[in-house]
């Protein structure tokens, strides 16, 4: 078994950072819509 090359490590790290960023945006949007829905159902917002 050999170590991964520098290029493979950089590509993998870049993909992980991009996927974490995409996931954080996705969950931010989902949380925002759920918050709007809960506020409208409970009548908490004016």
C-alpha atoms as a printed R data frame, in Angstrom:
   type eleno elety resid chain resno       x      y      z
1  ATOM     1    CA   UNK     A     1   0.000  0.000  0.000
2  ATOM     2    CA   UNK     A     2   1.292  3.425 -0.928
3  ATOM     3    CA   UNK     A     3   0.540  6.929  0.244
4  ATOM     4    CA   UNK     A     4  -1.718  9.083 -1.894
5  ATOM     5    CA   UNK     A     5  -0.045 11.641 -4.097
6  ATOM     6    CA   UNK     A     6  -0.090 15.337 -3.290
7  ATOM     7    CA   UNK     A     7  -2.515 15.970 -6.178
8  ATOM     8    CA   UNK     A     8  -4.970 13.335 -4.911
9  ATOM     9    CA   UNK     A     9  -4.832 14.796 -1.414
10 ATOM    10    CA   UNK     A    10  -5.446 18.343 -2.660
11 ATOM    11    CA   UNK     A    11  -8.341 17.244 -4.900
12 ATOM    12    CA   UNK     A    12  -9.947 15.214 -2.111
13 ATOM    13    CA   UNK     A    13  -9.551 18.026  0.416
14 ATOM    14    CA   UNK     A    14 -11.025 20.537 -2.043
15 ATOM    15    CA   UNK     A    15 -14.017 18.297 -2.713
16 ATOM    16    CA   UNK     A    16 -14.628 17.828  1.015
17 ATOM    17    CA   UNK     A    17 -14.537 21.595  1.610
18 ATOM    18    CA   UNK     A    18 -16.946 22.194 -1.303
19 ATOM    19    CA   UNK     A    19 -19.359 19.500 -0.086
20 ATOM    20    CA   UNK     A    20 -19.302 20.849  3.484
21 ATOM    21    CA   UNK     A    21 -20.049 24.346  2.141
22 ATOM    22    CA   UNK     A    22 -22.943 23.018  0.011
23 ATOM    23    CA   UNK     A    23 -24.351 21.035  2.932
24 ATOM    24    CA   UNK     A    24 -24.164 24.055  5.235
25 ATOM    25    CA   UNK     A    25 -26.018 26.229  2.697
26 ATOM    26    CA   UNK     A    26 -28.636 23.487  2.235
27 ATOM    27    CA   UNK     A    27 -29.272 23.108  5.968
28 ATOM    28    CA   UNK     A    28 -29.325 26.889  6.439
29 ATOM    29    CA   UNK     A    29 -32.064 27.200  3.798
30 ATOM    30    CA   UNK     A    30 -34.048 24.259  5.211
31 ATOM    31    CA   UNK     A    31 -33.804 25.708  8.728
32 ATOM    32    CA   UNK     A    32 -34.875 29.123  7.463
33 ATOM    33    CA   UNK     A    33 -37.979 27.706  5.709
34 ATOM    34    CA   UNK     A    34 -38.879 25.547  8.706
35 ATOM    35    CA   UNK     A    35 -38.566 28.608 10.944
36 ATOM    36    CA   UNK     A    36 -40.896 30.575  8.671
37 ATOM    37    CA   UNK     A    37 -43.365 27.677  8.647
38 ATOM    38    CA   UNK     A    38 -43.371 27.272 12.418
39 ATOM    39    CA   UNK     A    39 -43.751 31.008 12.993
40 ATOM    40    CA   UNK     A    40 -46.685 31.181 10.578
41 ATOM    41    CA   UNK     A    41 -48.380 28.127 12.132
42 ATOM    42    CA   UNK     A    42 -47.926 29.350 15.707
43 ATOM    43    CA   UNK     A    43 -48.587 32.959 14.813
44 ATOM    44    CA   UNK     A    44 -45.410 34.218 16.481
45 ATOM    45    CA   UNK     A    45 -44.359 36.670 13.769
46 ATOM    46    CA   UNK     A    46 -45.980 40.006 13.134
